[in-house]
Amino acid sequence: TKLVLIVLCLVSFGISVMPPLQAGLNKLMAYRYGSPFNAALMSFTFGTLNLTIITLFLPLFVEPIDWSLVFQADWYLYSGGFFGGSYVFTTCICPRYLGASLYFVAVVSGQLLASVVIDITKIFPSGAREINAVRIGGVCCVVVGVLTLHLVKKREARRAASGVYKKRASHEFPRVVDGEVVEMSARNPTDV
């Protein structure tokens, strides 16, 4: 029904604010734990814990997992975990250099392009809808947004280099003492 679709769209939109928050938290964790690799591992560990708790309560709503079937599936079906781990890792590194807006617009444009390819090729059972000019136009608008943000960022970098204004380094990290942010300090990007 239309109401269910509207509710699912609202839930999806609400959930979509989490990746930018995750990127910021991963940046802080990279500083706290000494490297983006450690931050990605911690983030993924707590994500796994979250999914474990959800899965334990899931049988209240749907049929429980048949664990005897777990290792009978084709190997490539488990690559989703690799993709998820790679995504979490990139949120620890890329936003630090690209900024949150450029990084997530690039992520969303990649997701849209991949979704269009999946819908066209029907390689997954995705409830695909027909591709039309409006959908392709929407994807093109997002790609134009990525390019626009990239050009603005390059222009800001040129202006900062010419001394027009001083831009805060994208690799500044908060100094945390007893769990509180005391000051921002510039660090070498390779330190974290």
Backbone as a printed PyTorch tensor [residue, N CA C, xyz], in Angstrom:
tensor([[[  0.8320,  -1.1910,   0.0000],
         [  0.0000,   0.0000,   0.0000],
         [  0.8720,   1.2480,   0.0000]],

        [[  0.2630,   2.3740,  -0.3300],
         [  1.0070,   3.6330,  -0.3890],
         [  1.4960,   4.0590,   0.9860]],

        [[  0.7110,   3.8070,   2.0300],
         [  1.1130,   4.1920,   3.3750],
         [  2.3890,   3.4570,   3.7960]],

        [[  2.4580,   2.1720,   3.4830],
         [  3.6590,   1.3880,   3.8150],
         [  4.8680,   1.9460,   3.0730]],

        [[  4.7060,   2.2840,   1.7960],
         [  5.8080,   2.8560,   1.0300],
         [  6.2600,   4.1860,   1.6140]],

        [[  5.3070,   5.0140,   2.0230],
         [  5.6460,   6.3030,   2.6220],
         [  6.4060,   6.1000,   3.9250]],

        [[  5.9330,   5.1840,   4.7740],
         [  6.6110,   4.9040,   6.0450],
         [  8.0200,   4.3800,   5.7880]],

        [[  8.1750,   3.4560,   4.8360],
         [  9.5030,   2.9240,   4.5250],
         [ 10.4360,   4.0060,   3.9930]],

        [[  9.9160,   4.9180,   3.1800],
         [ 10.7390,   6.0360,   2.6910],
         [ 11.1660,   6.9420,   3.8410]],

        [[ 10.2560,   7.2210,   4.7660],
         [ 10.6030,   8.0640,   5.9130],
         [ 11.6380,   7.3860,   6.8130]],

        [[ 11.4750,   6.0830,   7.0370],
         [ 12.4630,   5.3410,   7.8370],
         [ 13.8160,   5.3590,   7.1260]],

        [[ 13.8280,   5.1350,   5.8180],
         [ 15.0750,   5.1580,   5.0500],
         [ 15.7390,   6.5240,   5.1270]],

        [[ 14.9320,   7.5760,   5.0170],
         [ 15.4820,   8.9280,   5.1180],
         [ 16.0540,   9.1620,   6.5130]],

        [[ 15.3390,   8.7240,   7.5410],
         [ 15.8230,   8.8910,   8.9130],
         [ 17.1380,   8.1610,   9.1380]],

        [[ 17.2450,   6.9660,   8.6080],
         [ 18.4720,   6.1760,   8.7470],
         [ 19.6140,   6.8170,   7.9710]],

        [[ 19.2970,   7.5470,   6.9040],
         [ 20.3420,   8.1060,   6.0410],
         [ 21.1810,   9.1720,   6.7380]],

        [[ 20.7300,   9.7010,   7.8690],
         [ 21.5560,  10.6780,   8.5870],
         [ 22.6700,   9.9960,   9.3680]],

        [[ 22.6030,   8.6850,   9.5100],
         [ 23.6050,   7.9830,  10.3130],
         [ 24.9920,   7.9190,   9.6740]],

        [[ 25.1430,   7.6500,   8.3570],
         [ 26.5080,   7.5870,   7.8070],
         [ 27.3430,   8.8520,   8.0160]],

        [[ 26.8050,  10.0720,   7.8260],
         [ 27.6400,  11.2390,   8.1240],
         [ 28.0280,  11.3150,   9.6130]],

        [[ 27.1140,  10.9350,  10.4810],
         [ 27.4560,  10.8960,  11.9100],
         [ 28.5270,   9.8510,  12.1660]],

        [[ 28.3980,   8.7020,  11.5050],
         [ 29.3860,   7.6330,  11.6500],
         [ 30.7630,   8.1060,  11.1960]],

        [[ 30.8200,   8.8410,  10.0880],
         [ 32.1070,   9.3250,   9.5850],
         [ 32.7830,  10.2330,  10.6080]],

        [[ 32.0140,  11.1350,  11.2010],
         [ 32.5790,  12.0220,  12.2210],
         [ 33.0530,  11.2590,  13.4470]],

        [[ 32.2470,  10.3060,  13.8770],
         [ 32.6290,   9.4930,  15.0350],
         [ 33.8460,   8.6310,  14.7190]],

        [[ 33.9180,   8.0960,  13.4930],
         [ 35.0810,   7.3020,  13.1020],
         [ 36.3530,   8.1450,  13.0820]],

        [[ 36.2130,   9.4150,  12.6920],
         [ 37.3650,  10.3210,  12.7020],
         [ 37.8710,  10.5040,  14.1320]],

        [[ 36.9520,  10.7050,  15.0620],
         [ 37.3450,  10.8380,  16.4680],
         [ 37.9410,   9.5390,  17.0000]],

        [[ 37.3510,   8.3920,  16.5870],
         [ 37.8900,   7.1060,  17.0340],
         [ 39.2740,   6.8680,  16.4560]],

        [[ 39.5170,   7.3030,  15.2210],
         [ 40.8480,   7.1440,  14.6210],
         [ 41.8790,   7.9050,  15.4440]],

        [[ 41.4970,   9.0710,  15.9110],
         [ 42.3970,   9.8480,  16.7630],
         [ 42.6050,   9.1450,  18.1020]],

        [[ 41.5320,   8.6860,  18.6820],
         [ 41.6060,   8.0660,  20.0050],
         [ 42.3640,   6.7420,  19.9830]],

        [[ 42.1170,   5.8950,  18.9380],
         [ 42.7160,   4.5630,  18.8970],
         [ 43.9970,   4.4870,  18.0690]],

        [[ 44.4210,   5.6010,  17.5010],
         [ 45.7320,   5.6310,  16.8740],
         [ 45.7910,   5.3860,  15.3770]],

        [[ 44.7270,   4.8930,  14.7590],
         [ 44.7590,   4.7040,  13.3050],
         [ 43.3510,   4.4790,  12.7750]],

        [[ 43.1470,   4.7630,  11.4790],
         [ 41.8450,   4.4960,  10.8690],
         [ 41.4940,   3.0160,  10.8750]],

        [[ 42.5140,   2.1420,  10.7910],
         [ 42.2590,   0.7010,  10.8150],
         [ 41.6440,   0.2890,  12.1460]],

        [[ 42.2110,   0.8020,  13.2390],
         [ 41.6700,   0.4860,  14.5620],
         [ 40.2570,   1.0370,  14.7140]],

        [[ 40.0370,   2.2420,  14.1940],
         [ 38.7040,   2.8510,  14.2790],
         [ 37.6820,   2.0250,  13.4930]],

        [[ 38.0610,   1.5760,  12.2940],
         [ 37.1540,   0.7600,  11.4800],
         [ 36.8400,  -0.5490,  12.1930]],

        [[ 37.8480,  -1.1530,  12.7970],
         [ 37.6320,  -2.4110,  13.5220],
         [ 36.6790,  -2.2060,  14.6900]],

        [[ 36.8800,  -1.1320,  15.4570],
         [ 35.9930,  -0.8600,  16.5980],
         [ 34.5710,  -0.5790,  16.1120]],

        [[ 34.4480,   0.2180,  15.0550],
         [ 33.1280,   0.5440,  14.5180],
         [ 32.4130,  -0.7160,  14.0460]],

        [[ 33.1350,  -1.5690,  13.3310],
         [ 32.5380,  -2.7920,  12.8120],
         [ 32.1940,  -3.7600,  13.9400]],

        [[ 33.0190,  -3.7870,  14.9820],
         [ 32.7520,  -4.6650,  16.1290],
         [ 31.4320,  -4.2790,  16.7930]],

        [[ 31.2480,  -2.9830,  17.0180],
         [ 29.9980,  -2.5500,  17.6520],
         [ 28.8110,  -2.6720,  16.6970]],

        [[ 29.0540,  -2.5300,  15.3860],
         [ 27.9960,  -2.7900,  14.4060],
         [ 27.5650,  -4.2440,  14.4300]],

        [[ 28.5440,  -5.1400,  14.5600],
         [ 28.2440,  -6.5690,  14.6500],
         [ 27.4600,  -6.8740,  15.9220]],

        [[ 27.8550,  -6.2510,  17.0160],
         [ 27.1290,  -6.4270,  18.2820],
         [ 25.6800,  -5.9520,  18.1360]],

        [[ 25.4890,  -4.8110,  17.4750],
         [ 24.1510,  -4.2730,  17.2350],
         [ 23.3130,  -5.2610,  16.4200]],

        [[ 23.8930,  -5.7870,  15.3390],
         [ 23.1620,  -6.7490,  14.5030],
         [ 22.8710,  -8.0490,  15.2560]],

        [[ 23.7870,  -8.4450,  16.1250],
         [ 23.5580,  -9.6560,  16.9240],
         [ 22.3490,  -9.4700,  17.8310]],

        [[ 22.2690,  -8.3390,  18.4810],
         [ 21.1300,  -8.0520,  19.3720],
         [ 19.8310,  -7.9990,  18.5620]],

        [[ 19.8600,  -7.3150,  17.4140],
         [ 18.6700,  -7.2390,  16.5670],
         [ 18.2430,  -8.6340,  16.1180]],

        [[ 19.2230,  -9.4630,  15.7180],
         [ 18.9200, -10.8100,  15.2320],
         [ 18.3290, -11.6860,  16.3330]],

        [[ 18.7680, -11.4720,  17.5600],
         [ 18.2150, -12.2510,  18.6650],
         [ 16.7350, -11.9500,  18.8740]],

        [[ 16.3400, -10.7040,  18.6040],
         [ 14.9310, -10.3260,  18.7780],
         [ 14.1290, -10.4730,  17.4980]],

        [[ 14.8040, -10.6540,  16.3630],
         [ 14.1230, -10.7810,  15.0780],
         [ 13.1450, -11.9500,  15.0310]],

        [[ 13.4590, -13.1140,  15.6380],
         [ 12.4970, -14.2240,  15.5770],
         [ 11.1150, -13.8830,  16.1390]],

        [[ 11.0130, -12.7810,  16.8800],
         [  9.6900, -12.3610,  17.3550],
         [  8.8080, -11.9280,  16.1880]],

        [[  9.4440, -11.5130,  15.0560],
         [  8.6950, -10.9740,  13.9310],
         [  8.7450, -11.8450,  12.6800]],

        [[  9.8500, -12.5510,  12.4750],
         [  9.9970, -13.3960,  11.2870],
         [ 10.5770, -14.7400,  11.6970]],

        [[ 10.6520, -15.6430,  10.7390],
         [ 11.1950, -16.9700,  11.0020],
         [ 12.6830, -16.8600,  11.3630]],

        [[ 13.1530, -17.5650,  12.3870],
         [ 14.5650, -17.4610,  12.7930],
         [ 15.5080, -18.0490,  11.7420]],

        [[ 16.7790, -17.6970,  11.8860],
         [ 17.8100, -18.1780,  10.9610],
         [ 18.0110, -19.6750,  11.1490]],

        [[ 18.1110, -20.3980,  10.0360],
         [ 18.4560, -21.8240,  10.0770],
         [ 19.9760, -21.9080,   9.9340]],

        [[ 20.6760, -22.0410,  11.0500],
         [ 22.1390, -22.0080,  11.0610],
         [ 22.7560, -23.1710,  10.2980]],

        [[ 22.0140, -24.2330,  10.0550],
         [ 22.5800, -25.3530,   9.3050],
         [ 22.8000, -24.9940,   7.8350]],

        [[ 22.1480, -23.9240,   7.3550],
         [ 22.2860, -23.5080,   5.9590],
         [ 23.3840, -22.4770,   5.7380]],

        [[ 23.9960, -21.9980,   6.8260],
         [ 24.9240, -20.8690,   6.7270],
         [ 26.0630, -21.1380,   5.7580]],

        [[ 26.7120, -22.2900,   5.8330],
         [ 27.8760, -22.5450,   4.9900],
         [ 27.5400, -23.3090,   3.7120]],

        [[ 26.2630, -23.4140,   3.4010],
         [ 25.8640, -24.0920,   2.1700],
         [ 25.6540, -23.1130,   1.0100]],

        [[ 25.7010, -21.8280,   1.2940],
         [ 25.5030, -20.8200,   0.2430],
         [ 26.7880, -20.6490,  -0.5650]],

        [[ 26.6470, -20.1150,  -1.7730],
         [ 27.8110, -19.8260,  -2.6090],
         [ 28.6960, -18.7850,  -1.9180]],

        [[ 30.0070, -18.9010,  -2.1050],
         [ 30.9770, -18.0560,  -1.4060],
         [ 30.7490, -16.5660,  -1.6600]],

        [[ 30.3720, -16.1950,  -2.8810],
         [ 30.2530, -14.7790,  -3.2150],
         [ 29.1130, -14.0880,  -2.4720]],

        [[ 28.1740, -14.8620,  -1.9430],
         [ 27.0790, -14.2520,  -1.1880],
         [ 27.5750, -13.6060,   0.1000]],

        [[ 28.7340, -14.0520,   0.5810],
         [ 29.2870, -13.4970,   1.8180],
         [ 30.1630, -12.2740,   1.5680]],

        [[ 30.3230, -11.8610,   0.3180],
         [ 31.1560, -10.6970,   0.0200],
         [ 30.5200,  -9.4010,   0.5080]],

        [[ 29.2430,  -9.4300,   0.8410],
         [ 28.5960,  -8.2350,   1.3890],
         [ 29.2890,  -7.7520,   2.6580]],

        [[ 29.7740,  -8.6690,   3.4780],
         [ 30.5170,  -8.2850,   4.6810],
         [ 31.8110,  -7.5710,   4.3300]],

        [[ 32.4800,  -8.0390,   3.2750],
         [ 33.6940,  -7.3650,   2.8000],
         [ 33.3670,  -5.9520,   2.3400]],

        [[ 32.2650,  -5.8120,   1.5770],
         [ 31.8690,  -4.4870,   1.0990],
         [ 31.5390,  -3.5610,   2.2700]],

        [[ 30.8270,  -4.1030,   3.2470],
         [ 30.4670,  -3.2960,   4.4190],
         [ 31.6910,  -2.8520,   5.1970]],

        [[ 32.6320,  -3.7610,   5.4050],
         [ 33.8610,  -3.4140,   6.1150],
         [ 34.6730,  -2.3720,   5.3580]],

        [[ 34.7210,  -2.5090,   4.0390],
         [ 35.4430,  -1.5320,   3.2130],
         [ 34.7810,  -0.1620,   3.3120]],

        [[ 33.4590,  -0.1480,   3.3130],
         [ 32.7310,   1.1190,   3.4270],
         [ 33.0290,   1.7850,   4.7690]],

        [[ 32.9780,   1.0240,   5.8540],
         [ 33.2570,   1.5840,   7.1770],
         [ 34.6760,   2.1320,   7.2080]],

        [[ 35.6250,   1.3930,   6.6250],
         [ 37.0040,   1.8600,   6.6240],
         [ 37.1430,   3.1780,   5.8640]],

        [[ 36.4850,   3.2870,   4.6930],
         [ 36.6160,   4.5370,   3.9230],
         [ 35.9880,   5.7150,   4.6610]],

        [[ 34.9600,   5.4690,   5.4840],
         [ 34.3920,   6.5870,   6.2480],
         [ 35.3460,   7.0700,   7.3210]],

        [[ 36.3630,   6.2690,   7.6390],
         [ 37.3750,   6.7050,   8.6010],
         [ 38.4280,   7.5840,   7.9460]],

        [[ 38.6060,   7.4590,   6.6460],
         [ 39.7030,   8.1620,   5.9790],
         [ 39.2210,   9.2820,   5.0530]],

        [[ 38.3560,   8.9590,   4.1200],
         [ 38.0090,   9.8940,   3.0420],
         [ 37.3910,  11.2130,   3.4970]],

        [[ 36.4170,  11.2240,   4.4290],
         [ 35.8330,  12.5090,   4.7960],
         [ 36.8480,  13.4880,   5.3900]],

        [[ 37.9110,  12.9510,   5.9590],
         [ 38.9450,  13.7980,   6.5550],
         [ 39.6060,  14.6660,   5.4900]],

        [[ 39.7350,  14.1560,   4.2880],
         [ 40.3930,  14.8830,   3.2180],
         [ 39.4190,  15.5440,   2.2540]],

        [[ 38.2740,  14.8970,   2.0330],
         [ 37.2940,  15.4410,   1.0910],
         [ 36.2950,  16.3660,   1.7620]],

        [[ 36.0960,  16.1990,   3.0470],
         [ 35.0030,  16.8700,   3.7410],
         [ 33.7800,  15.9680,   3.6830]],

        [[ 32.9040,  16.1210,   4.6660],
         [ 31.7310,  15.2410,   4.7470],
         [ 30.8020,  15.4060,   3.5540]],

        [[ 30.5720,  16.6410,   3.1200],
         [ 29.6020,  16.8460,   2.0390],
         [ 30.0730,  16.2340,   0.7330]],

        [[ 31.3260,  16.4840,   0.3300],
         [ 31.8120,  15.9270,  -0.9210],
         [ 31.8740,  14.4040,  -0.8500]],

        [[ 32.3400,  13.8750,   0.2800],
         [ 32.4320,  12.4200,   0.4140],
         [ 31.0590,  11.7640,   0.2680]],

        [[ 30.0610,  12.2760,   0.9830],
         [ 28.7620,  11.6070,   0.9490],
         [ 27.9960,  11.8560,  -0.3380]],

        [[ 28.2220,  12.9870,  -0.9870],
         [ 27.6010,  13.1670,  -2.3030],
         [ 28.2250,  12.1810,  -3.2840]],

        [[ 29.5490,  11.9570,  -3.1730],
         [ 30.2050,  10.9650,  -4.0340],
         [ 29.6750,   9.5650,  -3.7230]],

        [[ 29.4950,   9.2540,  -2.4410],
         [ 28.9650,   7.9460,  -2.0410],
         [ 27.5580,   7.7510,  -2.5990]],

        [[ 26.7140,   8.7590,  -2.4340],
         [ 25.3330,   8.6460,  -2.9070],
         [ 25.2950,   8.5150,  -4.4320]],

        [[ 26.1510,   9.2600,  -5.1340],
         [ 26.1330,   9.1370,  -6.5990],
         [ 26.5880,   7.7450,  -7.0220]],

        [[ 27.5940,   7.1940,  -6.3360],
         [ 28.0120,   5.8220,  -6.6370],
         [ 26.9090,   4.8220,  -6.3610]],

        [[ 26.2040,   5.0220,  -5.2480],
         [ 25.0980,   4.1330,  -4.9160],
         [ 23.9860,   4.2300,  -5.9580]],

        [[ 23.6890,   5.4370,  -6.4000],
         [ 22.6400,   5.6040,  -7.4130],
         [ 23.0390,   4.9590,  -8.7400]],

        [[ 24.2840,   5.1750,  -9.1650],
         [ 24.7210,   4.5640, -10.4180],
         [ 24.6870,   3.0410, -10.3230]],

        [[ 25.1780,   2.4950,  -9.2120],
         [ 25.1490,   1.0400,  -9.0350],
         [ 23.7070,   0.5360,  -9.0090]],

        [[ 22.8190,   1.2760,  -8.3700],
         [ 21.4090,   0.8790,  -8.2980],
         [ 20.7650,   0.8600,  -9.6710]],

        [[ 21.0980,   1.8550, -10.4860],
         [ 20.5470,   1.8880, -11.8440],
         [ 21.0500,   0.6810, -12.6370]],

        [[ 22.3390,   0.3660, -12.5140],
         [ 22.8910,  -0.7970, -13.2200],
         [ 22.2040,  -2.0760, -12.7410]],

        [[ 22.0040,  -2.2040, -11.4220],
         [ 21.3300,  -3.3890, -10.8740],
         [ 19.8990,  -3.4770, -11.3880]],

        [[ 19.2010,  -2.3410, -11.4450],
         [ 17.8260,  -2.3510, -11.9480],
         [ 17.7700,  -2.6960, -13.4330]],

        [[ 18.7380,  -2.1830, -14.2090],
         [ 18.7380,  -2.4480, -15.6490],
         [ 19.0740,  -3.9050, -15.9360]],

        [[ 20.1270,  -4.4020, -15.2840],
         [ 20.5850,  -5.7660, -15.5680],
         [ 19.7810,  -6.8250, -14.8340]],

        [[ 19.0770,  -6.4080, -13.7680],
         [ 18.2810,  -7.3270, -12.9510],
         [ 19.1270,  -8.4930, -12.4230]],

        [[ 20.3920,  -8.1830, -12.0160],
         [ 21.2720,  -9.2370, -11.5050],
         [ 20.8990,  -9.6720, -10.0930]],

        [[ 20.1570,  -8.8290,  -9.3710],
         [ 19.6740,  -9.1910,  -8.0480],
         [ 18.1480,  -9.0530,  -8.0360]],

        [[ 17.4890,  -9.8440,  -7.2110],
         [ 16.0310,  -9.6430,  -7.0660],
         [ 15.7880,  -8.4010,  -6.2190]],

        [[ 15.6220,  -7.2650,  -6.8750],
         [ 15.5600,  -6.0030,  -6.1400],
         [ 14.2200,  -5.2900,  -6.2350]],

        [[ 13.2090,  -5.9330,  -6.7560],
         [ 11.9470,  -5.2320,  -6.9550],
         [ 12.1470,  -4.0850,  -7.9280]],

        [[ 12.9400,  -4.3500,  -8.9710],
         [ 13.3620,  -3.3090,  -9.8980],
         [ 12.1730,  -2.6150, -10.5450]],

        [[ 12.3560,  -1.3380, -10.7330],
         [ 11.3750,  -0.5470, -11.4640],
         [ 11.9950,  -0.1810, -12.8020]],

        [[ 11.1600,   0.1640, -13.7220],
         [ 11.6630,   0.5090, -15.0510],
         [ 12.5110,   1.7780, -14.9750]],

        [[ 13.5700,   1.7770, -15.7440],
         [ 14.4270,   2.9540, -15.8300],
         [ 13.8020,   3.8950, -16.8520]],

        [[ 13.6650,   5.1530, -16.4550],
         [ 13.0930,   6.1280, -17.3730],
         [ 13.9160,   7.4110, -17.3150]],

        [[ 13.5330,   8.3830, -18.0930],
         [ 14.2880,   9.6270, -18.2060],
         [ 14.3530,  10.3740, -16.8660]],

        [[ 13.2890,  10.3100, -16.0860],
         [ 13.2750,  11.0110, -14.7950],
         [ 14.3140,  10.4130, -13.8540]],

        [[ 14.3890,   9.0860, -13.7840],
         [ 15.3770,   8.4290, -12.9080],
         [ 16.8020,   8.7260, -13.3660]],

        [[ 17.0450,   8.6410, -14.6450],
         [ 18.3840,   8.9310, -15.1670],
         [ 18.7230,  10.4050, -14.9410]],

        [[ 17.7430,  11.2820, -15.1100],
         [ 17.9610,  12.7080, -14.8370],
         [ 18.3140,  12.9620, -13.3800]],

        [[ 17.6690,  12.2400, -12.4710],
         [ 17.9830,  12.3840, -11.0490],
         [ 19.4060,  11.9650, -10.7380]],

        [[ 19.8460,  10.8550, -11.3190],
         [ 21.2280,  10.3970, -11.1250],
         [ 22.1950,  11.4260, -11.6980]],

        [[ 21.8870,  11.9570, -12.8620],
         [ 22.7550,  12.9750, -13.4720],
         [ 22.8620,  14.2140, -12.5810]],

        [[ 21.7580,  14.6100, -11.9580],
         [ 21.7910,  15.7630, -11.0480],
         [ 22.7360,  15.5200,  -9.8760]],

        [[ 22.7250,  14.3140,  -9.3300],
         [ 23.6270,  14.0040,  -8.2140],
         [ 25.0750,  14.0340,  -8.6820]],

        [[ 25.3450,  13.4830,  -9.8630],
         [ 26.7120,  13.5010, -10.3950],
         [ 27.1660,  14.9410, -10.6190]],

        [[ 26.2910,  15.7980, -11.1300],
         [ 26.6220,  17.2170, -11.3060],
         [ 26.9070,  17.8360,  -9.9350]],

        [[ 26.1720,  17.4290,  -8.9100],
         [ 26.4380,  17.9140,  -7.5560],
         [ 27.8240,  17.5300,  -7.0760]],

        [[ 28.2500,  16.2990,  -7.3540],
         [ 29.6030,  15.8570,  -6.9820],
         [ 30.6420,  16.7340,  -7.6630]],

        [[ 30.4650,  16.9330,  -8.9670],
         [ 31.4300,  17.7440,  -9.7060],
         [ 31.4520,  19.1850,  -9.2020]],

        [[ 30.2900,  19.7380,  -8.8970],
         [ 30.2180,  21.1040,  -8.3910],
         [ 30.9320,  21.2240,  -7.0550]],

        [[ 30.6680,  20.3010,  -6.1290],
         [ 31.3530,  20.3450,  -4.8380],
         [ 32.8620,  20.1910,  -5.0010]],

        [[ 33.2790,  19.3290,  -5.9220],
         [ 34.7080,  19.1350,  -6.1640],
         [ 35.3410,  20.4200,  -6.6870]],

        [[ 34.6830,  21.0840,  -7.6350],
         [ 35.2150,  22.3290,  -8.1860],
         [ 35.2750,  23.4290,  -7.1390]],

        [[ 34.2590,  23.5020,  -6.2830],
         [ 34.2560,  24.4990,  -5.2010],
         [ 35.4110,  24.2290,  -4.2480]],

        [[ 35.6360,  22.9700,  -3.9110],
         [ 36.7290,  22.6050,  -3.0090],
         [ 38.0790,  22.9750,  -3.6260]],

        [[ 38.2520,  22.7250,  -4.9390],
         [ 39.5000,  23.0920,  -5.6110],
         [ 39.6900,  24.6090,  -5.5950]],

        [[ 38.5990,  25.3330,  -5.8210],
         [ 38.6790,  26.7970,  -5.8190],
         [ 39.0660,  27.3160,  -4.4440]],

        [[ 38.4700,  26.7380,  -3.3910],
         [ 38.8320,  27.1320,  -2.0290],
         [ 40.2920,  26.8410,  -1.7480]],

        [[ 40.7830,  25.7010,  -2.2230],
         [ 42.1910,  25.3520,  -2.0050],
         [ 43.1080,  26.3440,  -2.7050]],

        [[ 42.7530,  26.7470,  -3.9310],
         [ 43.5730,  27.7400,  -4.6490],
         [ 43.5610,  29.0720,  -3.9100]],

        [[ 42.3910,  29.4770,  -3.4170],
         [ 42.2880,  30.7470,  -2.7000],
         [ 43.0690,  30.6920,  -1.3950]],

        [[ 43.0120,  29.5530,  -0.7160],
         [ 43.7590,  29.4150,   0.5400],
         [ 45.2570,  29.4700,   0.2720]],

        [[ 45.6970,  28.8370,  -0.8280],
         [ 47.1220,  28.8390,  -1.1730],
         [ 47.5980,  30.2310,  -1.5530]],

        [[ 46.7170,  31.0380,  -2.1300],
         [ 47.1040,  32.3900,  -2.5380],
         [ 47.0080,  33.3800,  -1.3780]],

        [[ 46.5390,  32.9250,  -0.2220],
         [ 46.4780,  33.8030,   0.9430],
         [ 45.2000,  34.6100,   1.0590]],

        [[ 44.2050,  34.3490,   0.2080],
         [ 42.9470,  35.0960,   0.2740],
         [ 42.2670,  34.8800,   1.6180]],

        [[ 42.2750,  33.6820,   2.0990],
         [ 41.7740,  33.4090,   3.4390],
         [ 42.4480,  32.1670,   3.9660]],

        [[ 42.4890,  32.0520,   5.2730],
         [ 43.1190,  30.8970,   5.8910],
         [ 42.0380,  29.8740,   6.1810]],

        [[ 42.2050,  28.7120,   5.6080],
         [ 41.2280,  27.6400,   5.7930],
         [ 41.7410,  26.6870,   6.8580]],

        [[ 40.8470,  26.2230,   7.7270],
         [ 41.2310,  25.2510,   8.7460],
         [ 41.6610,  23.9720,   8.0650]],

        [[ 42.7770,  23.4330,   8.5050],
         [ 43.2710,  22.1940,   7.9060],
         [ 42.2570,  21.0850,   8.1220]],

        [[ 42.0450,  20.2630,   7.0740],
         [ 41.0600,  19.1940,   7.1800],
         [ 41.5490,  18.0580,   8.0550]],

        [[ 42.8150,  18.1160,   8.4570],
         [ 43.3450,  17.0570,   9.2900],
         [ 43.5970,  17.5360,  10.7200]],

        [[ 42.8060,  18.5180,  11.1790],
         [ 42.8780,  18.9120,  12.5690],
         [ 42.0550,  17.9420,  13.3950]],

        [[ 42.5770,  17.6010,  14.5380],
         [ 41.9010,  16.6600,  15.4050],
         [ 41.7140,  17.2880,  16.7810]],

        [[ 40.6430,  16.9360,  17.4430],
         [ 40.4690,  17.4650,  18.7870],
         [ 41.4370,  16.7820,  19.7440]],

        [[ 41.9440,  17.5500,  20.6800],
         [ 42.7350,  16.9490,  21.7420],
         [ 41.7650,  16.5970,  22.8430]],

        [[ 41.7220,  15.3330,  23.2040],
         [ 40.7560,  14.8530,  24.1780],
         [ 41.4810,  14.5420,  25.4760]],

        [[ 40.9990,  15.1410,  26.5640],
         [ 41.5530,  14.8810,  27.8890],
         [ 40.4020,  14.4710,  28.7860]],

        [[ 40.5000,  13.3020,  29.3590],
         [ 39.4520,  12.7730,  30.2350],
         [ 38.0790,  12.7910,  29.5650]],

        [[ 38.0580,  12.4580,  28.2780],
         [ 36.7970,  12.3430,  27.5610],
         [ 36.2090,  13.6590,  27.0960]],

        [[ 36.9070,  14.7940,  27.3010],
         [ 36.3950,  16.0890,  26.8660],
         [ 37.3410,  16.7030,  25.8490]],

        [[ 36.7650,  17.3600,  24.8340],
         [ 37.5710,  18.0300,  23.8220],
         [ 38.1200,  19.3080,  24.4300]],

        [[ 39.4570,  19.4320,  24.4280],
         [ 40.0950,  20.5940,  25.0290],
         [ 40.4370,  21.6340,  23.9790]],

        [[ 41.0390,  21.2050,  22.8520],
         [ 41.4250,  22.1280,  21.7880],
         [ 41.5840,  21.3620,  20.4920]],

        [[ 41.6040,  22.1000,  19.3980],
         [ 41.8730,  21.4870,  18.1100],
         [ 43.3560,  21.6610,  17.8300]],

        [[ 44.0190,  20.6130,  17.3830],
         [ 45.4320,  20.7150,  17.0710],
         [ 45.6810,  20.0620,  15.7270]],

        [[ 46.5130,  20.7360,  14.9140],
         [ 46.8550,  20.1860,  13.5990],
         [ 47.8490,  19.0560,  13.7930]],

        [[ 47.6210,  17.9860,  13.0560],
         [ 48.5290,  16.8480,  13.1170],
         [ 48.8060,  16.4060,  11.6920]],

        [[ 49.8920,  15.7210,  11.5650],
         [ 50.2260,  15.1400,  10.2760],
         [ 49.1720,  14.0850,   9.9540]],

        [[ 48.5970,  14.0810,   8.7270],
         [ 47.5730,  13.0880,   8.3950],
         [ 48.0380,  11.6520,   8.5590]],

        [[ 49.3390,  11.4230,   8.4820],
         [ 49.8350,  10.0580,   8.6350],
         [ 49.9130,   9.6270,  10.0930]],

        [[ 49.7330,  10.5760,  11.0250],
         [ 49.7690,  10.2280,  12.4490],
         [ 48.5800,   9.3990,  12.8470]],

        [[ 47.4730,   9.5620,  12.1410],
         [ 46.2470,   8.8690,  12.5360],
         [ 45.9060,   7.8150,  11.5390]]])
